[in-house]
Amino acid sequence: MDEIKPTRIDEVSLDRLLGIESSKIGYYAEVKQKIRELEIANANLRSKKSELQAVFDSISDGVVIYNGLGRIQHRNHICPRLFPEQTMPGKSCRELFHPEQELGADHCPVEKALRGEGTQISFTKSSAGGENRYFDVTASPIVDAQGQNRALVFLRDVTDRRVQELQLVQAEKMSSIGLLAAGVAHEINNPLTSVAGYAEALLRRFRDQPGLAENPDLEIFPEYLQVIMREAYRCKGIIDSLLTFSRRSDGSVGLVNVNEVIDEVLDLVRNKARQEQVGIEEERCARLPPISADAAALRQVFMNLTMNAIQAIKGPGQVRVRTFAAGDEVVVEISDSGCGIPPEHLDQIWDPFFTTKTVGNGLGLGLAITYSIIERHQGHIEVASQVNKGCTFKVRLPICPT
């Protein structure tokens, strides 16, 4: 067998055989380096994207980005809670801001932002249940890589704040009406005094001149005059109670008989109770110890509780007012046969502006003010309720030490 001799291949032949020239080796090394750099850049971009997404999702307002055509590109996780349908990707700004108009509306914040104008507006949306929701909107233009405007829109739900503002305005209005009513009551009080006075004078004349009563045409007059005088003084008593109740408290504290305060309150609410077919039952301790208190503030407490009890009853019912002494406290119980308070609301009834009443029937301030006044007097207020069976509020106030 012939001996196989090794073939010598020079470097040029080797490069040609492998298909690689030395210049190409350097080129591929550079490409490999560029690939590494691109991978690092992509990793950094992914990290930045995650950071920006985290920031985007942590914003408590709804955030929407509209493209140059006014259609949604991105939204954060808050938007589906506020507007699940109107903020879906691809939806037009018309869906949210001007659904009644096909073309862009002049007041549309997105359209303004796409024209390069930043804007802030407020708008109202009605829910399926008919409740209004209030929103503040801020729209700003942002420029993309191609130099085209997009719109960055922030949606903030300000319903709670707006409702509180409206309720405060209503409270201020009611305060003004209260002052007006007090002025009217004062003006009515004077003529009523004259009516009662002249009726008394005529009755005295009938007593002093017996011959007048013997006249058949006048024999019924004393009875009529008695009715006029009685009803005039009754109206005068109601007005006096109204004036006492409307008088602004100066915070002064003195000895107070709780029964007398309740008398004044019941004089004011009896007519309302009759109109609502609600009877008022009283069980009061005749010898109730005095307490140290602000009488005007306590009138407001018992007025709030009594009116709430009457309003809780739909149709004929009963309100029961009970006073008694227990240990070193005076206790006032006001019970009703109304609808009661659901268990899930019992912890909320003391919160300002919380109310289960329909719009126009309450601001949700009465019990919050009541709680504050009782606490200021070092007292306690408790509530027990059964749905559809009624509710009992129990006020405990410390007896004045002797």
VENJONOR-V679149 format. One record per pair of residues at least 4 apart in sequence whose ideal C-beta (glycine too) atoms are under 6 Angstrom apart, sorted by the first residue. I is the first residue (numbers start at 1). GAP is how many residues later the second one is. D is the distance in Angstrom with one decimal. If there is no record, write none. Layout:
<<I GAP D> <I GAP D>>
//
This chain:
<<9 4 4.7> <9 5 5.4> <15 5 5.9> <15 6 5.3> <20 4 5.4> <20 5 6.0> <56 20 5.2> <57 19 5.5> <57 20 5.4> <59 4 5.5> <61 93 4.9> <61 94 6.0> <61 95 4.6> <62 16 4.4> <62 17 4.3> <62 20 4.9> <62 93 3.5> <63 13 4.4> <63 91 5.9> <64 8 5.8> <64 11 4.9> <64 23 5.7> <64 89 4.6> <65 8 4.8> <65 9 4.4> <65 87 5.8> <66 4 5.5> <66 6 5.9> <66 27 5.8> <66 44 5.1> <66 85 4.1> <67 4 5.4> <67 6 5.0> <67 83 5.6> <68 80 4.6> <70 22 5.7> <70 23 4.6> <70 40 5.5> <71 19 5.7> <71 21 5.6> <72 17 5.2> <72 19 5.1> <75 4 4.0> <75 12 4.9> <79 8 4.1> <80 4 4.7> <82 73 5.9> <83 4 4.7> <86 9 4.3> <86 10 4.2> <91 4 4.7> <93 4 5.5> <93 15 5.9> <93 17 3.7> <94 4 5.4> <97 11 4.8> <98 7 3.9> <98 10 5.5> <101 4 5.1> <104 4 5.6> <104 7 4.2> <109 10 4.8> <109 12 5.5> <109 28 5.3> <109 30 3.6> <110 29 6.0> <110 41 4.7> <112 5 4.2> <112 7 4.6> <113 26 4.2> <113 28 4.7> <113 38 3.6> <114 35 5.0> <114 37 5.5> <116 25 5.0> <116 33 5.9> <118 22 4.8> <119 20 5.2> <120 18 5.1> <121 16 5.0> <122 14 5.3> <123 12 5.7> <124 8 5.3> <124 10 5.6> <125 8 5.0> <126 6 5.7> <127 4 4.9> <133 26 5.0> <134 24 5.2> <134 25 4.8> <134 28 4.0> <135 20 5.7> <135 22 5.9> <136 20 4.6> <136 22 5.2> <137 18 6.0> <138 16 4.5> <139 12 5.6> <139 14 4.8> <140 12 4.9> <141 8 4.8> <142 8 5.1> <142 10 5.0> <144 4 5.3> <144 6 5.8> <158 4 5.3> <164 189 5.7> <167 186 5.6> <167 196 4.9> <171 192 5.6> <178 68 5.6> <182 61 6.0> <182 64 3.9> <185 54 4.7> <185 57 4.9> <185 58 5.5> <189 50 5.0> <192 40 5.2> <192 43 5.5> <192 44 4.8> <195 37 4.7> <196 33 5.4> <196 36 3.9> <196 37 5.5> <199 26 4.8> <199 29 4.5> <199 30 4.0> <200 29 5.9> <202 23 5.3> <203 22 5.0> <204 4 6.0> <205 4 5.8> <206 6 5.4> <206 7 5.5> <206 16 5.1> <212 6 5.6> <213 6 6.0> <221 4 6.0> <238 29 5.5> <241 23 4.5> <241 26 4.5> <241 27 5.3> <244 20 5.9> <245 54 5.2> <249 45 5.7> <249 47 3.7> <249 48 5.3> <253 39 5.7> <253 41 5.5> <255 35 4.5> <256 35 5.5> <256 37 4.5> <256 39 4.9> <257 33 5.7> <258 30 5.8> <258 72 5.5> <259 25 5.5> <259 29 5.4> <261 37 5.0> <261 38 5.6> <262 40 5.7> <265 37 4.7> <265 38 5.1> <265 41 5.9> <266 4 6.0> <269 4 5.8> <269 37 5.3> <273 5 4.3> <273 7 5.5> <273 37 5.5> <276 34 5.9> <277 39 4.4> <278 32 5.2> <278 35 5.3> <278 39 5.2> <278 41 5.8> <279 39 5.0> <280 39 5.2> <281 37 6.0> <281 39 4.5> <282 39 5.2> <283 39 4.5> <284 39 4.4> <285 38 5.3> <285 39 4.7> <288 35 5.8> <289 36 5.7> <289 110 4.6> <290 110 5.2> <291 39 5.4> <291 106 5.1> <291 108 5.9> <291 109 5.3> <292 108 4.4> <293 5 5.4> <293 84 5.5> <297 76 4.7> <299 4 5.9> <301 69 5.0> <301 72 5.3> <302 4 5.9> <304 62 4.1> <304 66 4.9> <305 29 4.7> <305 88 5.1> <309 10 4.6> <309 25 5.5> <309 27 3.7> <312 24 5.1> <312 26 3.0> <312 27 5.7> <313 4 3.5> <313 23 5.8> <313 25 4.2> <317 20 4.3> <318 19 4.9> <319 17 5.1> <320 15 4.5> <321 13 5.6> <322 11 4.3> <323 9 5.2> <324 7 5.5> <325 5 5.8> <326 5 5.2> <328 71 5.2> <329 67 4.7> <329 69 5.9> <330 67 5.0> <330 69 5.9> <331 65 5.4> <332 63 4.5> <333 61 5.1> <334 59 5.1> <335 57 4.2> <336 54 5.2> <336 55 5.8> <337 53 4.7> <338 52 5.6> <340 45 4.6> <340 46 5.1> <340 47 4.3> <340 48 5.9> <340 49 5.7> <340 50 5.8> <340 51 5.3> <341 4 5.4> <341 5 5.8> <341 44 4.2> <341 50 5.7> <342 45 5.9> <348 6 4.8> <349 18 5.2> <350 17 5.7> <350 18 5.9> <350 21 4.7> <352 16 4.3> <353 11 4.2> <354 10 4.9> <355 7 4.6> <355 9 3.4> <357 4 4.1> <357 5 3.8> <365 4 5.7> <374 5 4.4> <374 7 4.7> <377 20 5.8> <378 20 5.7> <379 17 5.4> <379 18 4.2> <380 16 4.5> <381 14 5.2> <382 12 4.6> <383 10 5.4> <384 8 4.9> <385 6 4.2>>
//
